[in-house]
Amino acid sequence: MNQEKFSIYKRLKSFVYALNGIKIVIVEEHNARIHLISAIIVVLAGFLFKISKAEWISIIFAIGFVIALEIINSAIENMADFISPEKNEQIKKIKDLSAGAVLIGATTAFVIGLIVFIPKLFL
């Protein structure tokens, strides 16, 4: 394996690529925008209800988990469409599996939100 010397420039450039990936998912993926709007609403609710540090950790982790899954799902879908632009049952299965991961993550985040906010609404 060819080991390159450490380069701050290359490390900084990798952040530019990563930020571009985040921009792409927000601009191109409708579900990512829905998740982002939901995250903003939840963060505002967190400030409004003055949630605890442990609740913030849960909420922030849930938000990051869903957004990361959405980015991975988008990458898988884009790669699958590139590899096989025509209809293909195996590609459909792969895309459905990655979409299922996002659904599980979003459902988990929703339940975390209920656990954190329902007691605040009824106390």
Residue pairs with C-beta under 8 A, 6 or more apart in sequence:
4 10
21 71
21 75
22 71
24 74
25 32
25 70
25 71
25 74
26 32
26 33
26 36
28 74
29 70
29 74
31 70
31 102
32 67
32 70
32 71
32 74
35 66
35 67
35 70
35 106
36 67
39 63
39 66
39 67
42 59
42 63
42 113
43 59
43 63
45 117
46 55
46 56
46 59
46 116
49 117
49 120
51 59
51 116
51 120
55 116
58 112
58 115
58 116
59 112
59 113
59 116
62 108
62 109
62 112
62 113
63 109
65 105
65 108
65 109
66 102
66 105
66 106
66 109
69 101
69 102
69 105
69 106
70 102
72 98
72 101
73 98
73 99
73 101
73 102
76 94
76 95
76 98
77 95
77 98
77 99
80 91
80 94
80 95
81 91
83 91
84 90
84 91
